[in-house]
C-alpha cells in the first residue's frame, strides 16, 4: 500500500483510505467492508457499498448511490463502473465504529420515528435549486439521514431531529471528516458521534433514505 507514483508507504492512520484522486492514493484490488465513496459529479453523489474492486483506471462498486439532481434526491442501486477521475475518495469505515453504530440503531417500527418510503431531499444549498424543508419536519424523529458537508466530509446518522433553531441534530452517527492538509496522516478521520448538532451553514445537502432503498 503506497502513495501512487512513489514507493512511499501509506501511514497506518489512513490505511482505510482506499482511493484519493487528489492526493495520489490508490490501493488496487478487491476490498470488503463498510465502504463509502464520494464521487466527483454534478449530483454530489455518495455510494454506499460492501465491496469495491479498484484497478489502475476503473473501480467497480455494487451498492447504493445517493445525491441531488436539481430539486430532487436521487437513489439508485446497481453495479457502477467508475473511472478513477470521477472518484474524489473512497474509504473503508473503521470496524469498531460500524459495530457501535449497528448496536445503537433503532428499529424503524419504533413508535414516533418517521420513515420515508422514498428517498427525499430535506435540504440542498444551491444557487439554482435551493431546497429547505427543515421547518416542515421540525420536531419529527427522522430515520436514516445522510448529510454531505463542506470540504466533502460525510455525516451518516441513524436518526435526526430538526431543533427549535432549525439546526439538524444527528443521533447515533458517524462522521467522515476530510481535511485539506497536505500531510497524508491528516487527510481523513473517522469518529462516532452519539449526538451531533451542526449549523446548517456547514451543510451542502441532507437526504433522508427511503425504506425502499434499505431492503
C-alpha positions in Angstrom: 0.0 0.0 0.0 1.8 3.1 -1.3 1.2 6.6 -2.5 0.6 6.4 -6.2 3.7 7.2 -8.3 6.1 6.7 -5.4 7.4 4.0 -3.1 6.3 5.8 0.0 4.1 3.6 2.2 0.7 4.9 3.5 0.8 6.0 7.1 -1.1 3.4 9.3 -3.6 6.2 10.3 -5.0 6.4 6.7 -4.8 2.8 5.5 -8.6 2.8 5.4 -8.4 5.4 2.7 -8.7 3.2 -0.4 -8.6 5.9 -3.1 -8.0 9.6 -3.1 -7.7 11.1 -6.5 -6.4 14.5 -5.3 -3.7 13.0 -3.1 -2.5 10.2 -5.3 -3.6 7.4 -3.0 -4.7 4.2 -4.8 -5.0 0.8 -3.2 -5.7 -1.5 -6.1 -7.5 -4.8 -5.5 -10.8 -6.1 -4.1 -11.8 -4.5 -0.8 -14.6 -5.7 1.5 -16.2 -3.8 4.4 -18.5 -0.8 5.0 -17.3 1.3 2.2 -18.3 4.9 1.3 -17.2 6.5 -1.9 -17.6 10.2 -2.7 -17.9 10.9 -6.4 -16.9 14.0 -8.5 -20.1 14.6 -10.4 -22.8 17.2 -10.8 -25.0 15.5 -8.2 -22.5 15.5 -5.4 -23.1 11.7 -5.2 -22.1 9.3 -2.5 -22.0 5.5 -3.0 -22.6 3.1 0.0 -21.3 -0.5 -0.6 -20.0 -3.6 1.0 -17.3 -4.1 -1.7 -15.2 -2.2 -4.2 -12.8 -3.6 -6.8 -10.2 -1.0 -7.7 -7.9 -1.1 -10.7 -5.5 1.4 -12.0 -8.1 3.2 -14.1 -11.6 1.9 -13.1 -13.5 1.0 -9.9 -16.4 -1.4 -9.8 -18.9 -0.8 -7.0 -22.0 -2.8 -6.2 -24.0 -0.5 -4.0 -26.4 2.4 -3.4 -25.8 5.8 -5.0 -27.4 8.8 -3.5 -27.2 12.5 -4.4 -29.2 15.5 -5.6 -30.2 16.3 -9.1 -31.8 19.7 -9.4 -34.6 19.8 -6.8 -34.8 16.0 -6.4 -33.0 13.5 -4.4 -31.6 10.5 -6.4 -31.2 7.0 -5.1 -30.1 4.1 -7.3 -29.0 0.6 -6.6 -26.7 -1.2 -9.0 -23.3 -2.1 -10.2 -21.3 1.1 -11.1 -18.1 1.1 -13.1 -16.5 4.5 -12.3 -13.2 5.9 -13.7 -10.6 7.0 -11.2 -11.0 10.6 -12.4 -14.7 10.6 -11.3 -14.0 9.5 -7.7 -12.9 12.0 -5.1 -12.2 9.5 -2.4 -13.2 6.0 -1.2 -12.9 4.9 2.4 -13.5 1.7 4.4 -15.1 2.5 7.7 -13.4 1.6 11.0 -14.8 -1.7 12.1 -15.3 -0.7 15.7 -17.3 2.4 14.7 -19.5 0.3 12.5 -20.1 -2.1 15.4 -21.0 0.7 17.7 -23.3 2.3 15.1 -25.1 -1.0 14.4 -25.5 -1.8 18.1 -27.2 1.5 18.8 -29.6 1.5 15.8 -33.4 1.8 16.3 -35.9 -0.3 14.5 -37.9 1.8 12.0 -41.1 0.4 13.6 -40.2 2.1 16.9 -43.0 4.5 17.8 -42.7 8.2 16.8 -40.0 7.6 14.2 -40.8 9.0 10.8 -39.5 6.7 8.0 -39.9 7.9 4.4 -41.0 5.4 1.7 -39.0 7.2 -1.0 -35.6 8.9 -0.7 -36.2 12.6 -0.2 -34.0 15.7 -0.1 -34.6 17.7 3.1 -32.0 20.5 2.4 -29.8 21.5 -0.5 -27.7 24.6 -0.6 -27.7 25.6 -4.3 -27.9 28.8 -6.2 -30.1 27.3 -8.9 -32.2 24.7 -7.0 -32.2 25.6 -3.3 -34.2 23.2 -1.1 -35.2 23.8 2.6 -37.9 21.6 4.1 -36.5 21.7 7.6 -39.4 23.7 9.0 -41.9 21.1 7.7 -40.3 18.3 9.8 -39.2 20.3 12.8 -39.5 18.1 15.9 -40.0 14.9 13.9 -37.7 11.9 14.5 -36.4 11.2 11.0 -34.9 7.8 10.1 -31.7 7.2 8.1 -30.4 10.8 7.4 -27.3 11.4 5.3 -25.5 14.8 5.1 -22.8 16.0 2.7 -20.8 18.7 4.5 -18.3 21.3 3.2 -14.8 20.0 2.4 -16.7 16.9 1.2 -17.0 15.4 4.7 -19.9 13.0 5.2 -22.2 12.5 8.2 -24.4 9.4 8.4 -26.9 9.0 11.2 -29.5 6.5 12.4 -31.9 9.3 13.3 -32.1 13.1 13.1 -34.3 15.8 14.6 -34.6 19.5 13.5 -34.3 21.5 16.7 -36.1 24.8 17.7 -33.4 26.9 16.0 -33.8 25.0 12.7 -30.5 23.1 13.1 -30.3 19.3 12.4 -29.3 17.1 15.3 -28.0 13.6 14.3 -28.2 10.7 16.7 -26.1 7.6 16.6 -24.0 8.9 13.8 -20.5 8.5 12.3 -18.5 11.3 10.7 -16.0 11.0 7.9 -14.0 14.2 8.1 -11.9 15.2 5.2 -9.0 17.7 5.7 -7.3 20.0 3.2 -4.0 19.3 4.9 -1.1 18.3 2.7 0.1 15.8 5.3 -1.0 12.2 4.4 -1.7 11.2 8.0 -4.2 14.1 8.3 -6.2 13.6 5.1 -9.1 11.7 6.7 -10.6 10.8 10.1 -13.4 8.7 11.4 -15.4 9.4 14.6 -18.5 8.0 16.2 -20.9 10.7 17.3 -23.7 9.7 19.7 -25.2 13.2 19.3 -24.0 15.7 16.7 -25.6 19.1 16.2 -24.5 21.1 13.2 -25.0 24.6 11.9 -26.9 24.4 8.7 -24.4 26.7 7.0 -21.8 23.9 7.0 -24.0 21.5 5.2 -24.3 21.1 1.4 -27.3 18.7 1.5 -29.3 16.4 3.7 -31.1 13.4 2.3 -33.4 11.0 4.1 -33.1 7.5 2.7 -36.3 5.8 1.8 -37.1 2.4 3.2 -37.4 1.0 -0.4 -33.6 1.6 -0.7 -32.8 -0.2 2.6 -34.4 -3.6 1.8 
